[in-house]
């Protein structure tokens, strides 16, 4: 029996029990009323034998009605107990069906996630085939060993005012060299070429993931994100994600692999605090390189 059918069974039994309880309450009230009427029948000491006999019949009649109501109430109580037992058994079956359904849904969700991850890995593999020859041909020892920038900022234009401009300012206050399109792409420049240069010449790549960043049709953010992924796979450059106005579920839908990366979020940290974390990361890397 399905969850829906089992739920209907429980609901029907709940309704039947409620109706029986209502009927029982009616009989309980009738029994109490009849007992009260019997108790209220008075016989005076100077009443005639006929009056006494009539009053005794009234008392007997009220008591019989009360006893009958009590018996009906007892019968209903037995039915209520039987229905309650059936209802409890049905509820246990409902819970079991719900557990089975939950496990089934979890299995389907896990299968769907595995399919997403598999498709994403296939996509990365295809991208690597497309990007790797070009990147390897254009990288030279000088650009690999002496990056011009500490960090490349990949972002959606719509997020500049709400976070990105302030974040870049905080990074530059800390002496961090930032590749940021506002200052690096000049009038007449090839955006594709300038972005490729910025990606190649940066130690780290920060992707500021937001609803604007992952929206359908965002060509440049998609291209930058794919480029950052390929650089990480080729020469170990680190992709650093920042979540801006974005839930983990949305990140998971966009990229299960990135969702598993440790990220900083603007919901918990200010632009200055995140900039300080990057400064610490750069200092640690510098110490390792000179250690």
ZIUR-V24813 format. One record per residue. N is the residue number from 1. PSI is psi in whole degrees, 0 to 359 (999 if undefined). OMEGA is omega in degrees with one decimal (NA if undefined). D_LAST is the distance of its C-alpha to the last C-alpha in whole Angstrom. Layout:
n=N psi=PSI omega=OMEGA d_last=D_LAST
n=N psi=PSI omega=OMEGA d_last=D_LAST
This chain:
n=1 psi=136 omega=-176.9 d_last=67
n=2 psi=168 omega=177.8 d_last=65
n=3 psi=318 omega=-178.3 d_last=63
n=4 psi=316 omega=179.3 d_last=66
n=5 psi=317 omega=179.8 d_last=69
n=6 psi=323 omega=178.2 d_last=68
n=7 psi=320 omega=177.5 d_last=67
n=8 psi=320 omega=177.8 d_last=70
n=9 psi=313 omega=179.0 d_last=72
n=10 psi=316 omega=-179.5 d_last=70
n=11 psi=318 omega=179.4 d_last=71
n=12 psi=319 omega=178.6 d_last=75
n=13 psi=322 omega=176.0 d_last=75
n=14 psi=319 omega=179.7 d_last=74
n=15 psi=316 omega=179.4 d_last=77
n=16 psi=318 omega=178.9 d_last=79
n=17 psi=317 omega=179.5 d_last=78
n=18 psi=319 omega=178.6 d_last=78
n=19 psi=317 omega=178.9 d_last=82
n=20 psi=319 omega=178.6 d_last=83
n=21 psi=323 omega=177.9 d_last=82
n=22 psi=316 omega=177.9 d_last=84
n=23 psi=318 omega=179.3 d_last=87
n=24 psi=319 omega=179.1 d_last=87
n=25 psi=324 omega=178.4 d_last=86
n=26 psi=315 omega=179.7 d_last=89
n=27 psi=323 omega=177.0 d_last=91
n=28 psi=319 omega=178.8 d_last=90
n=29 psi=318 omega=179.3 d_last=91
n=30 psi=317 omega=179.0 d_last=95
n=31 psi=316 omega=-179.9 d_last=95
n=32 psi=320 omega=179.2 d_last=94
n=33 psi=316 omega=-178.9 d_last=97
n=34 psi=321 omega=176.9 d_last=99
n=35 psi=323 omega=178.4 d_last=99
n=36 psi=318 omega=178.6 d_last=99
n=37 psi=319 omega=179.0 d_last=102
n=38 psi=319 omega=-179.0 d_last=104
n=39 psi=335 omega=-177.4 d_last=103
n=40 psi=352 omega=177.4 d_last=105
n=41 psi=120 omega=-177.5 d_last=108
n=42 psi=146 omega=177.6 d_last=111
n=43 psi=114 omega=-179.1 d_last=114
n=44 psi=156 omega=-176.3 d_last=116
n=45 psi=335 omega=-177.8 d_last=119
n=46 psi=15 omega=179.6 d_last=122
n=47 psi=150 omega=-179.7 d_last=121
n=48 psi=159 omega=178.3 d_last=123
n=49 psi=322 omega=-179.2 d_last=122
n=50 psi=320 omega=179.0 d_last=122
n=51 psi=316 omega=178.6 d_last=119
n=52 psi=316 omega=-178.9 d_last=118
n=53 psi=319 omega=179.6 d_last=118
n=54 psi=318 omega=-179.6 d_last=116
n=55 psi=324 omega=178.7 d_last=113
n=56 psi=324 omega=176.6 d_last=112
n=57 psi=322 omega=177.3 d_last=112
n=58 psi=315 omega=179.7 d_last=110
n=59 psi=317 omega=-179.4 d_last=108
n=60 psi=319 omega=-179.8 d_last=108
n=61 psi=316 omega=179.1 d_last=107
n=62 psi=320 omega=179.7 d_last=104
n=63 psi=321 omega=177.8 d_last=103
n=64 psi=317 omega=179.0 d_last=103
n=65 psi=320 omega=178.8 d_last=101
n=66 psi=316 omega=-179.2 d_last=98
n=67 psi=321 omega=178.3 d_last=98
n=68 psi=318 omega=178.9 d_last=98
n=69 psi=322 omega=178.6 d_last=95
n=70 psi=319 omega=179.0 d_last=93
n=71 psi=318 omega=178.2 d_last=94
n=72 psi=320 omega=178.6 d_last=92
n=73 psi=320 omega=179.2 d_last=89
n=74 psi=319 omega=177.7 d_last=89
n=75 psi=318 omega=179.1 d_last=89
n=76 psi=322 omega=178.8 d_last=87
n=77 psi=321 omega=177.8 d_last=84
n=78 psi=318 omega=177.8 d_last=84
n=79 psi=320 omega=178.3 d_last=83
n=80 psi=317 omega=179.5 d_last=81
n=81 psi=318 omega=178.9 d_last=79
n=82 psi=314 omega=179.7 d_last=80
n=83 psi=322 omega=179.9 d_last=78
n=84 psi=319 omega=177.9 d_last=75
n=85 psi=316 omega=178.1 d_last=74
n=86 psi=320 omega=-179.7 d_last=74
n=87 psi=317 omega=179.2 d_last=72
n=88 psi=319 omega=177.3 d_last=70
n=89 psi=317 omega=179.6 d_last=70
n=90 psi=323 omega=-179.4 d_last=69
n=91 psi=321 omega=177.1 d_last=66
n=92 psi=318 omega=177.1 d_last=64
n=93 psi=321 omega=177.8 d_last=65
n=94 psi=314 omega=179.0 d_last=64
n=95 psi=319 omega=178.3 d_last=60
n=96 psi=317 omega=178.6 d_last=60
n=97 psi=322 omega=178.9 d_last=61
n=98 psi=321 omega=177.9 d_last=58
n=99 psi=318 omega=178.5 d_last=56
n=100 psi=317 omega=180.0 d_last=56
n=101 psi=320 omega=179.4 d_last=56
n=102 psi=315 omega=179.0 d_last=53
n=103 psi=321 omega=178.7 d_last=51
n=104 psi=315 omega=179.5 d_last=53
n=105 psi=319 omega=179.6 d_last=51
n=106 psi=320 omega=179.9 d_last=48
n=107 psi=319 omega=179.5 d_last=48
n=108 psi=320 omega=178.7 d_last=49
n=109 psi=320 omega=178.7 d_last=46
n=110 psi=320 omega=178.6 d_last=44
n=111 psi=319 omega=179.4 d_last=45
n=112 psi=319 omega=178.8 d_last=45
n=113 psi=319 omega=178.5 d_last=42
n=114 psi=321 omega=178.0 d_last=41
n=115 psi=319 omega=178.5 d_last=43
n=116 psi=314 omega=-179.2 d_last=41
n=117 psi=320 omega=179.3 d_last=38
n=118 psi=316 omega=179.2 d_last=39
n=119 psi=323 omega=-179.1 d_last=41
n=120 psi=321 omega=178.1 d_last=37
n=121 psi=322 omega=177.4 d_last=35
n=122 psi=320 omega=178.6 d_last=38
n=123 psi=317 omega=179.1 d_last=38
n=124 psi=321 omega=179.9 d_last=34
n=125 psi=317 omega=178.1 d_last=35
n=126 psi=318 omega=179.3 d_last=37
n=127 psi=322 omega=-179.4 d_last=35
n=128 psi=321 omega=178.7 d_last=32
n=129 psi=325 omega=-178.2 d_last=35
n=130 psi=320 omega=-172.8 d_last=36
n=131 psi=324 omega=-168.2 d_last=33
n=132 psi=312 omega=179.5 d_last=31
n=133 psi=317 omega=-178.8 d_last=33
n=134 psi=315 omega=-177.8 d_last=33
n=135 psi=318 omega=-179.1 d_last=29
n=136 psi=324 omega=179.8 d_last=28
n=137 psi=327 omega=-175.5 d_last=31
n=138 psi=343 omega=177.1 d_last=29
n=139 psi=134 omega=171.1 d_last=26
n=140 psi=169 omega=-174.3 d_last=25
n=141 psi=324 omega=-177.5 d_last=21
n=142 psi=313 omega=-178.2 d_last=21
n=143 psi=332 omega=179.3 d_last=22
n=144 psi=323 omega=-173.0 d_last=19
n=145 psi=334 omega=-177.7 d_last=16
n=146 psi=79 omega=178.4 d_last=17
n=147 psi=142 omega=-178.8 d_last=19
n=148 psi=333 omega=-178.0 d_last=21
n=149 psi=150 omega=174.1 d_last=21
n=150 psi=324 omega=-173.8 d_last=19
n=151 psi=142 omega=174.7 d_last=22
n=152 psi=130 omega=-178.5 d_last=25
n=153 psi=111 omega=175.5 d_last=28
n=154 psi=124 omega=-173.3 d_last=30
n=155 psi=169 omega=172.8 d_last=33
n=156 psi=138 omega=-178.4 d_last=37
n=157 psi=325 omega=-177.2 d_last=39
n=158 psi=343 omega=-177.1 d_last=41
n=159 psi=2 omega=-178.5 d_last=38
n=160 psi=308 omega=-175.1 d_last=37
n=161 psi=323 omega=-174.5 d_last=40
n=162 psi=337 omega=-177.6 d_last=39
n=163 psi=312 omega=-164.3 d_last=35
n=164 psi=314 omega=-179.8 d_last=33
n=165 psi=314 omega=-180.0 d_last=34
n=166 psi=318 omega=-179.5 d_last=33
n=167 psi=314 omega=179.3 d_last=30
n=168 psi=319 omega=177.6 d_last=29
n=169 psi=316 omega=-179.3 d_last=30
n=170 psi=321 omega=178.0 d_last=28
n=171 psi=316 omega=-177.6 d_last=25
n=172 psi=328 omega=175.3 d_last=26
n=173 psi=331 omega=-179.6 d_last=26
n=174 psi=6 omega=178.0 d_last=23
n=175 psi=18 omega=-179.8 d_last=22
n=176 psi=132 omega=179.8 d_last=21
n=177 psi=119 omega=-172.2 d_last=22
n=178 psi=132 omega=168.1 d_last=25
n=179 psi=114 omega=-176.4 d_last=27
n=180 psi=126 omega=-170.9 d_last=30
n=181 psi=327 omega=-177.6 d_last=33
n=182 psi=322 omega=-177.2 d_last=35
n=183 psi=338 omega=-173.6 d_last=34
n=184 psi=336 omega=-179.5 d_last=32
n=185 psi=117 omega=-177.9 d_last=36
n=186 psi=168 omega=179.0 d_last=39
n=187 psi=125 omega=178.6 d_last=42
n=188 psi=349 omega=178.8 d_last=43
n=189 psi=153 omega=170.9 d_last=40
n=190 psi=115 omega=-178.5 d_last=39
n=191 psi=318 omega=-179.5 d_last=38
n=192 psi=313 omega=-177.7 d_last=37
n=193 psi=317 omega=-177.9 d_last=35
n=194 psi=320 omega=178.5 d_last=33
n=195 psi=316 omega=177.2 d_last=32
n=196 psi=316 omega=178.8 d_last=31
n=197 psi=316 omega=-179.4 d_last=29
n=198 psi=319 omega=178.4 d_last=27
n=199 psi=315 omega=-176.8 d_last=26
n=200 psi=326 omega=-171.8 d_last=25
n=201 psi=17 omega=-179.6 d_last=23
n=202 psi=143 omega=178.6 d_last=21
n=203 psi=318 omega=-178.4 d_last=18
n=204 psi=157 omega=173.4 d_last=20
n=205 psi=124 omega=177.2 d_last=24
n=206 psi=126 omega=174.9 d_last=25
n=207 psi=114 omega=179.3 d_last=29
n=208 psi=92 omega=-174.9 d_last=31
n=209 psi=128 omega=-178.9 d_last=34
n=210 psi=170 omega=174.8 d_last=37
n=211 psi=325 omega=178.3 d_last=41
n=212 psi=323 omega=-176.6 d_last=41
n=213 psi=318 omega=-173.6 d_last=38
n=214 psi=5 omega=-178.6 d_last=39
n=215 psi=150 omega=178.1 d_last=43
n=216 psi=143 omega=176.1 d_last=45
n=217 psi=5 omega=179.3 d_last=45
n=218 psi=87 omega=-173.9 d_last=42
n=219 psi=311 omega=-172.7 d_last=41
n=220 psi=319 omega=178.6 d_last=38
n=221 psi=321 omega=178.1 d_last=36
n=222 psi=316 omega=-179.7 d_last=37
n=223 psi=316 omega=179.2 d_last=35
n=224 psi=318 omega=-178.7 d_last=32
n=225 psi=315 omega=177.9 d_last=32
n=226 psi=320 omega=179.3 d_last=32
n=227 psi=317 omega=178.2 d_last=30
n=228 psi=320 omega=179.3 d_last=27
n=229 psi=317 omega=-178.2 d_last=28
n=230 psi=321 omega=177.8 d_last=28
n=231 psi=321 omega=179.4 d_last=25
n=232 psi=320 omega=-178.6 d_last=23
n=233 psi=332 omega=-176.1 d_last=25
n=234 psi=309 omega=-173.4 d_last=24
n=235 psi=17 omega=172.8 d_last=20
n=236 psi=9 omega=176.0 d_last=19
n=237 psi=145 omega=-172.4 d_last=19
n=238 psi=130 omega=173.6 d_last=20
n=239 psi=121 omega=-177.8 d_last=23
n=240 psi=111 omega=-178.9 d_last=23
n=241 psi=142 omega=170.3 d_last=27
n=242 psi=128 omega=177.7 d_last=29
n=243 psi=124 omega=-179.9 d_last=33
n=244 psi=112 omega=-178.7 d_last=35
n=245 psi=41 omega=-174.4 d_last=39
n=246 psi=140 omega=177.8 d_last=38
n=247 psi=161 omega=179.3 d_last=39
n=248 psi=325 omega=179.2 d_last=37
n=249 psi=317 omega=179.5 d_last=40
n=250 psi=322 omega=177.2 d_last=40
n=251 psi=319 omega=178.9 d_last=36
n=252 psi=318 omega=179.3 d_last=37
n=253 psi=326 omega=-179.4 d_last=40
n=254 psi=313 omega=-177.6 d_last=38
n=255 psi=101 omega=178.0 d_last=35
n=256 psi=326 omega=-178.8 d_last=35
n=257 psi=315 omega=179.6 d_last=31
n=258 psi=327 omega=179.7 d_last=30
n=259 psi=333 omega=179.4 d_last=32
n=260 psi=352 omega=176.5 d_last=30
n=261 psi=144 omega=174.5 d_last=27
n=262 psi=131 omega=-177.6 d_last=26
n=263 psi=156 omega=169.8 d_last=27
n=264 psi=151 omega=-176.6 d_last=28
n=265 psi=140 omega=179.6 d_last=31
n=266 psi=351 omega=176.4 d_last=33
n=267 psi=338 omega=-176.6 d_last=36
n=268 psi=340 omega=-174.4 d_last=33
n=269 psi=151 omega=176.4 d_last=31
n=270 psi=168 omega=177.7 d_last=32
n=271 psi=320 omega=-179.1 d_last=30
n=272 psi=317 omega=-179.0 d_last=28
n=273 psi=320 omega=178.9 d_last=27
n=274 psi=321 omega=177.8 d_last=26
n=275 psi=320 omega=179.3 d_last=24
n=276 psi=321 omega=178.0 d_last=22
n=277 psi=320 omega=178.2 d_last=21
n=278 psi=321 omega=178.5 d_last=20
n=279 psi=319 omega=177.9 d_last=18
n=280 psi=319 omega=179.9 d_last=16
n=281 psi=317 omega=178.7 d_last=15
n=282 psi=320 omega=179.4 d_last=14
n=283 psi=318 omega=179.3 d_last=12
n=284 psi=319 omega=179.4 d_last=10
n=285 psi=321 omega=179.2 d_last=10
n=286 psi=320 omega=-180.0 d_last=8
n=287 psi=322 omega=179.0 d_last=6
n=288 psi=317 omega=-178.2 d_last=5
n=289 psi=329 omega=-177.6 d_last=6
n=290 psi=5 omega=-176.4 d_last=4
n=291 psi=999 omega=NA d_last=0
